[in-house]
Amino acid sequence: MFTLGDRRPNKTCAGYSRRDFLRVGALGVGGLTLPNMLAAKAAASQLGIPVHDRAVVLLFLQGGPPHIEFFDPKMTAPAEFRSITGEIKTKSPGVTFGGTFPRLASMTDKFSIVRSYASGNSGHTYLKTTSGDNPLKAAMSAMYAKLVGINDRDSGMPTNVLVKPEAIDPKLKLNSNFETGALPTLTDPGPLGASYRAFDPAGGGQLKENLEMRVSADRFEDRRGLLGQLDALRRDIDASGAAESAGKYHQQAFETVTGGVADAFDWTKEDPQTIARYDTRPLFDEKKLQRWHDMKRASNKLGLQMLMARRLCEAGCGFVTVSDCGWDYHANNNSPKNMAGIYPMGGQVDHAVSAFIEDCHARGLSDKILLVVTGEMGRTPRINKNGGRDHYGNLTSLLVAGGGLKMGQVIGQSDRTASEPATDRYNPHHLMGTVMHSLFDVGELRITPGLPRDVVDAITEAPVIPALV
């Protein structure tokens, strides 16, 4: 147990002492301290869980991105079906994307598109996609954490993290987790238990509660002040040699807070040129989009969210969910007429995702990080009377990059109006199987003793998208 505090003895209105604003070793789930949690994680690793040295970043576009304007523009279809943004040629002969994706169009050898993927959703529900429609109704990220532990054994990083726009700018009040519905193990405990909720650096999550990071907003509104305090504590302890006498997992708990976790979440430590390549804030004024009811959670922070995701994966996080809201395109006065929001929003995805893929290649991380870009649904092929598209579950955009899978492909085809798959239909269950195939040696997982059988069965029984694995 150690405490990082403020010398002033007063308390906040909530009753928290400013002298004790950070305690490592505070009680966690089931009475475990953080050092004990780390020790349990290390002990679990001795079971020989067949996990690959990989991480997953799931970019979840909430509200339903229009699949025709994304990667299946159908310019040969009747006018009421075609992409409103036109089309753009890609690096792959004969393949075109919607007109807001020029950067991704120039690098199709580095990722694969699935044109016959259907989420099966026709309403706002996130569970089916993010859980892979598994029988436990638990997020894929929570299932991963259930098997490998909630902290990385080397760095102490949480293995399941949710990155919202508020993680980049804590002053935002977008409530951008989920627009409607609930996602077990991210917003609610779900069947795997509360300790497998995602760690939310924007303000919440079980690990943050365990560390008792309860700081008055008026004192620490700028989180860099907290990082400065942690740096000072590190220097003091290094100088005194106190850490040398602590147990292995107490030392690791200390490093979790003062080192890897703090550094990984501080995207400002990146090279300015890298930040500039990712940064999507100059692309559009988010306030202009937020005036529309269905886009009130839209944000221009996606590029920096993706940068944070890459940093978290490098630091030992195994599953990062990046939330991007505002993907509603009914054009019914709750969103812009004629789907005008697709231009800033689609351009932002093009910028952020291409930066992430290029960065991973430059850093030699392409096989180490699997990127999945999808949404809860697609959009109706026929444009409605307002010039928009409504909810549609029979086709959904899906991009996959890295993770040891086969890249440079367009997998499957839709029919002439992008209304139905014209080849084998893939669904969220196939997506989960493919993701877990990248994370685990699934054959070995099936016969590994000591693991929760319901989780193992849900993973090993899921089909894959054959062309990817």
Order of alpha helices (4+ residues) and beta strands (2+ residues): beta-beta-alpha-beta-alpha-beta-beta-alpha-beta-alpha-alpha-beta-alpha-alpha-alpha-alpha-alpha-alpha-alpha-beta-alpha-beta-beta-beta-beta-beta-alpha-alpha-alpha
